[in-house]
Amino acid sequence: MIKNCLFPVAGYGTRFLPATKAMPKEMLPLVNKPLVQYGVEEAQEAGMDNFGFVTGRGKRAIADHFDISYELEHQIQGSGKEAMLSDIRGLIENNTFSFTRQHHMKGLGHAILSGKPLVGDNPFAVLLADDLCVGDAPGNGVLKQMSELYNQFRCSIVAIQEVPADQTHKYGVIAGESMKDGLYRITDMVEKPAPEDAPSNLAIIGRYILTPDIFDIIEQTPPGKNGEVQITDALMTQAKKGCVLAYKFKGQRFDCGSVDGFVKATNYVYENVYTPD
């Protein structure tokens, strides 16, 4: 069972300025809970309990969120508001949280490599908190679905979804051989291709399960698009050497890195998840 999950959270969140000038985008709330907490809860549901965060300057609020606030808890002790912290207290008490910094913004591949000391020589998940993913049924989140596949195939896996052809330039896009319904063995992978250059309309979203040999591959991967170390380039190398799977997950995904997607996610959570006092 995979126990480690890595959260690359060093980005600036410029699409949400000025809100993200002093607040990490991962702390933006969907109703009453920050984005990053939804991600941690999804990973915990999949059996993971060791969470590593690759942060940057101005991200201390994330570490503070996953810590006890004695002053606040003292003030609300014995009141009805105390129950509002039960979920986050459960996460804090039952999991381990560790942090390191990505000192230079050199792409997702570099961020994952920066997290190597936090996960060690173990298979691990990577979760991008600005993708809110909801499974097709309670208790069947996307990382849980992927973990079950890893237990069967023991190789790296990326989550994919179909996107409109004119949106491929926003994603890493794969081509692959179908193994069974919704599962592909990757044969090609291109980072943010123009529609005419895209190998398919199957786009990678912010959920990965990676085997630890990916770290050595990333170290040998030269900068690609925009001068950044792309995880798609490293995964393509891994696919050529062995096997990388792409999984069309069961459920839905909200792109909370965009204002439009964030609003849609907020409405979804308010209507389907949020329980008022």
C-alpha positions in Angstrom: 0.0 0.0 0.0 1.3 3.5 -0.9 1.7 5.5 2.3 3.3 8.7 0.9 1.7 11.6 -0.9 3.6 14.7 -2.2 2.0 18.1 -2.6 3.8 20.6 -4.8 2.5 23.9 -3.4 5.3 26.4 -4.3 3.5 28.2 -7.1 2.5 31.8 -6.9 -1.2 31.5 -7.9 -1.0 34.6 -10.1 -4.4 34.0 -11.7 -6.0 34.8 -8.3 -4.2 38.1 -7.6 -4.6 40.1 -5.5 -6.1 37.4 -3.2 -2.9 35.3 -3.5 -0.5 38.2 -2.9 -0.2 37.2 0.8 -2.2 34.0 0.9 -1.2 30.7 -0.8 -3.7 29.7 -3.5 -3.9 26.3 -1.9 -5.5 28.0 1.1 -8.3 29.5 -0.9 -11.5 28.1 0.7 -14.2 26.1 -1.0 -17.0 27.3 1.3 -15.3 26.6 4.7 -12.4 24.4 3.9 -9.2 25.2 2.0 -8.3 23.5 -1.2 -5.3 21.7 0.2 -7.4 20.0 2.9 -9.6 18.4 0.3 -6.5 17.0 -1.2 -5.2 15.6 2.0 -8.5 14.0 2.8 -8.6 12.4 -0.6 -5.1 10.9 0.0 -6.0 9.7 3.5 -9.0 8.0 2.1 -6.6 6.1 -0.2 -4.7 4.8 2.8 -1.9 7.4 2.8 -0.7 9.0 6.1 2.7 10.6 5.3 2.2 13.9 3.6 5.1 15.9 2.2 4.7 19.5 1.0 7.1 21.2 -1.4 6.6 24.9 -0.5 8.0 28.3 -1.3 8.2 31.7 0.1 5.0 33.0 1.6 3.5 29.5 2.1 3.7 29.2 5.9 -0.1 29.3 6.2 -0.2 25.7 4.9 2.1 24.4 7.7 0.1 26.4 10.2 -3.2 24.9 9.0 -1.9 21.4 9.6 -0.8 22.2 13.2 -2.7 22.8 16.4 -3.7 26.4 17.2 -3.8 26.4 20.9 -4.9 30.0 21.3 -7.9 29.6 18.9 -8.9 26.3 20.4 -8.7 27.7 23.9 -11.0 30.6 22.9 -13.7 28.3 21.4 -13.4 25.5 23.9 -16.8 24.4 25.1 -18.7 26.3 22.4 -20.6 25.0 19.4 -17.7 26.2 17.2 -15.4 23.5 18.6 -16.9 20.9 16.4 -16.0 22.9 13.3 -12.3 21.9 13.9 -13.0 18.2 14.3 -12.0 17.2 10.7 -8.7 19.1 10.7 -7.8 17.8 14.2 -8.4 14.3 13.0 -6.0 14.8 10.1 -3.4 16.3 12.4 -3.6 13.5 15.0 -3.6 10.6 12.5 -1.0 11.7 9.9 2.5 13.0 9.5 3.2 16.3 7.8 6.6 17.4 6.6 7.8 20.4 4.6 10.7 21.4 2.3 11.2 24.4 0.0 11.6 24.6 -3.7 13.9 27.6 -3.9 13.6 28.1 -7.7 10.5 27.7 -9.8 11.8 25.2 -12.4 8.7 23.3 -13.2 6.7 20.4 -11.7 9.4 17.8 -12.4 11.9 19.9 -10.4 9.3 20.3 -7.6 8.8 16.6 -7.4 12.5 16.0 -7.3 12.8 18.6 -4.4 10.4 16.4 -2.5 12.6 13.3 -2.6 13.9 13.7 1.0 10.2 13.6 2.2 9.2 10.3 0.5 12.5 8.4 0.3 12.9 5.3 -1.8 9.2 4.4 -1.9 6.4 4.6 -4.4 4.4 7.8 -3.8 1.4 9.8 -5.0 1.6 13.4 -6.2 -1.5 15.5 -5.8 -2.0 19.0 -7.2 -4.3 20.7 -4.8 -5.7 23.1 -7.4 -7.4 20.2 -9.1 -10.4 19.2 -6.9 -11.4 15.6 -7.8 -14.6 13.9 -6.7 -15.0 10.2 -7.1 -18.0 8.5 -8.6 -19.2 7.3 -5.2 -18.5 8.0 -1.6 -15.3 6.5 -0.4 -14.0 6.0 -4.0 -11.8 9.0 -4.6 -9.5 9.3 -7.5 -6.3 8.5 -5.6 -8.0 5.4 -4.1 -8.9 4.2 -7.6 -5.3 4.7 -8.7 -3.8 3.1 -5.6 -5.8 -0.1 -6.3 -4.4 -0.1 -9.9 -0.9 0.3 -8.6 -1.4 -2.7 -6.3 -2.1 -4.7 -9.4 0.4 -3.3 -11.9 3.2 -1.8 -9.8 4.2 1.0 -12.1 3.7 4.7 -12.5 0.2 5.9 -13.2 -1.2 9.2 -14.3 -4.8 10.3 -14.1 -6.4 11.5 -17.4 -9.6 12.9 -18.7 -10.9 13.9 -22.1 -10.7 17.6 -22.9 -12.0 19.6 -25.9 -9.4 19.6 -28.7 -8.9 23.4 -28.5 -7.8 23.0 -24.8 -4.9 20.6 -25.3 -2.4 23.5 -25.0 -3.2 23.7 -21.3 -2.2 20.1 -20.5 0.2 17.2 -20.9 -1.5 15.0 -23.5 -1.0 11.2 -23.9 -1.4 8.6 -26.6 -1.6 5.0 -25.6 -2.6 1.4 -26.2 -5.9 0.5 -24.6 -5.5 -2.3 -22.0 -9.1 -2.3 -20.8 -11.9 0.2 -20.5 -10.3 3.5 -19.3 -6.8 2.2 -18.9 -4.0 2.8 -21.4 -0.3 1.9 -21.7 1.4 5.2 -22.6 3.2 5.3 -26.0 3.6 9.1 -26.3 3.2 12.1 -24.1 3.5 15.8 -25.1 3.5 18.8 -22.8 0.9 21.5 -23.8 0.7 20.7 -27.5 -1.2 22.9 -30.0 -4.4 21.1 -31.1 -2.9 20.1 -34.4 0.1 18.5 -32.7 -1.8 16.7 -29.9 -1.6 12.9 -30.0 -5.1 12.7 -28.6 -7.5 14.6 -26.4 -6.6 12.6 -23.3 -5.1 15.1 -20.9 -3.1 14.5 -17.7 -4.7 16.1 -14.6 -3.2 16.6 -11.1 -3.0 13.0 -9.8 0.0 10.8 -10.2 1.4 7.6 -8.6 5.1 7.4 -9.2 7.7 4.7 -8.6 10.9 6.0 -6.9 13.2 5.5 -10.0 11.5 8.6 -11.3 13.9 10.7 -9.2 16.9 9.5 -11.1 15.1 10.0 -14.4 14.2 13.6 -13.5 17.8 14.4 -12.5 18.8 13.4 -16.1 15.9 15.2 -17.8 16.9 18.5 -19.5 14.7 21.5 -19.2 11.9 21.4 -21.8 9.0 23.8 -22.6 9.4 27.2 -21.0 12.8 26.2 -19.7 11.2 24.0 -17.0 11.9 20.4 -16.0 8.7 18.7 -17.1 7.4 15.6 -15.4 5.9 14.6 -18.7 9.3 14.3 -20.2 10.6 12.2 -17.3 7.5 10.0 -17.5 8.0 9.5 -21.2 11.5 8.3 -20.6 10.2 5.9 -17.9 7.5 4.7 -20.3 10.2 3.8 -22.9 12.2 1.9 -20.4 9.3 0.0 -18.9 5.6 0.9 -18.4 3.6 4.0 -17.5 -0.2 3.7 -17.4 -2.8 6.4 -17.9 -6.2 6.0 -16.1 -9.4 7.7 -17.1 -10.7 8.0 -13.6 -14.3 7.6 -12.5 -15.7 10.9 -11.2 -15.3 14.5 -12.0 -12.6 17.2 -11.7 -12.7 20.9 -11.2 -9.8 23.1 -12.3 -9.5 25.4 -9.3 -6.5 27.0 -10.8 -8.9 29.0 -12.9 -11.5 31.5 -11.6 -14.2 29.8 -13.6 -13.3 26.3 -12.3 -13.0 27.6 -8.7 -16.5 29.1 -8.8 -17.9 25.8 -10.2 -16.1 23.9 -7.5 -17.4 26.2 -4.8 -21.0 25.8 -6.0 -20.6 22.0 -6.2 -19.2 21.8 -2.6 -21.9 24.1 -1.3 -24.7 22.1 -2.9 -23.3 18.5 -2.4 -20.7 18.5 0.4 -21.0 21.3 2.8 -23.1 20.7 5.9 -24.2 23.9 7.7 -24.4 24.0 11.5 
